[in-house]
């Protein structure tokens, strides 16, 4: 008789907040469809989806929230090392004994303190690196608007000296302390069996920063293209959707669109929205800010675009937004940084430009704007075919099943 395998999925947010949360929920659903039982461990939050395990969830913590002094001090201690998270997870493990624990984004609000507990219980741990937090305490390897690798070699105090967290000396010092504590405890190196990277770039960056290649596994993100109805129409506007923040390169995109004199639609919200609107007005750029869009409304905007633009200026991982554009038959203009270039076949599924360069992006926009409808439709079809062949559920499922099988049979172990 076959025993049902049990998965424990761990992430700090239990609602669809971003890419990490999408993978967290979709991965759990995928393994449930394969006959696994799944349980969740997360943080309490008013937006959370209903969950049988919510009684075990840790107390909500939001960085930068205006807590009182003593409350702020208490929560700061949890960010560095959360005894609460260990205790609540221990209670969950007493009731639910998983075969595998899969950690997504658990930093700060849950903290790496739980990793040693999982190892003590003999539970193999897989961690998907949705960002660079394990290497760079500020997540992005970005400081003051420029790519930064100053923390390489364990020099994590640079986070504090450079005020990398929201420009705050206090928050940055707290996160630097967290990194130093868990670096000394080797919380990740000793307790995580395998780190999954959705891009080859991230895998190579981990190796460059001293991680053994044997502890890393490249498994690309995916979309189920069968759920996307492509249109293959050469639209009359370029489209950006996502967070309105400077590290996404939106300011560069607005300047390039003004320089190329092309229409640009922007969907999303963020702390720099007013700044970007003022910039577009100042330049007289043909930019429309659409605010937050989702569902069919967002999908129609993607399908009808001439191209989706990803103007990132940080080490982007493997954007699902790029895969969604491909699935809708829309080519992508992407910045040549991080994991983006490995996802674009230049001149076939999209085009690359020098990250942060207004001139380079303007040239790319102008080139695509001048292309014939037939050539753009060919690029859209090539994009759709590419995502179907290389970024599909079967590739992801088979890679993860093989990894879990190896862990359950004891063929892989955390590095010493």
C-alpha positions, 0 to 999 in steps of 0.5 A: 500500500502506497503511503501519501507523501506530505509536503510543508510549504513555507512562505511569509505571506499567505496571499498572492502578493507577488511572484514568490507567493504565486510559486508558493501556491502553485507549487503546493497545488501542483503536488496536491494534484500528484497525490501529495498532502500539503500544509502551509506555514506562514504569517498572520495577515488580514489578506491571507487566504483561508487555511487549515493551519492558520492557528499555527501562523506567526504574528504579523510583522511589517518592516517600517510599520509605525509600532510603539517603542516596546512593540518595535523592540519585541518585533525587532528581536524576532526578525533577528531570531524568532523563538515564536516561529520555532515554537509555532512550527514545532506545534504544527510538526507535532500534528503534521509530520511532513516528508519534505519542507519547501521554503519560499520567502520566509525572511524577517517575518518568520526568520531562518530560525526554523531551519535548524528545527526542521533539520532536528526533526529529520525533515529535508529542506528545499529552499527556492531562491526567489531573490538574493537575500541569502547572499545580499541581506537587502535582497537585490544587490542594489545600493543607491540605484546601482548594482552592488556586491559589497557584501561578498565574502560575508561583509554584511555590515555594508548593509548598515553603513550604506543604509540599504533598507529603505534608507534607514540606518536603524532598519539596515542595522537590524537586517545586518545583525540578522545576517551576521547571526545566521551567517555565524550559525550557518543557518542556510548552509547547514540546514538547507539540503538544496537551493533551487534557483529559477535562473541560471544567473542566480545559480552561477551567482551563488557559486561565485559567492562561495556556495557549492554547486552540489547544493544548487539546482536550476529549475525554471519557473513555468506557466501553463500556456494552455490557460492563455489564449494568444492573439498574435496581433501587432499592437500600437503601444508598448506595455509595462506592468509591475511595481512602480519603483526605480529598481524596475527601471520605470524612470529609464523606460519613460525617458526612452519612450519620450526619446523614441516618441512611442506610446507607452501604457503602464499598469501598476502601483508603487511608492514612486508613482507620483514621481514617474507621472511628473517625469512623463508630464515634464518630458511630454511623453505619450505615457498613460498610467492605468493604475492597478490592473489584474485578471482579464483586464490585464491580460487584454492589455498584454495581448494587444501590446506591440511588446511588453517591456522589462526595463529592470536595473537590478539582478532580476531572477526569472520574471513570470511576467515575461513568461506570461507575455510569451504565453499570450503571444507577445514578444518582450523587450528586456534589460540585459541584466540578471536572468532576463537575457537567458529567457530571450532569444534575441531577434526571435522572441524579443530584444535586449538592451543595455540595462539603465541606458536610455539610448539603448532602450530608445533604439530598441523601442524605435526598432520594434515600433518600425517592424511590420505587423507580420514580423511582430506576429512571427515574434509572438508565435516564436515566444509562445512556442518557446514558453511551451517548450522550455517553461512548462509545468512538465519540466518543472514537475519532473525536476521537482519530483526527481529532487524530492525523490533524491532527498527522500532516499537520502541521496543528497545532504546539506553541505558541511 
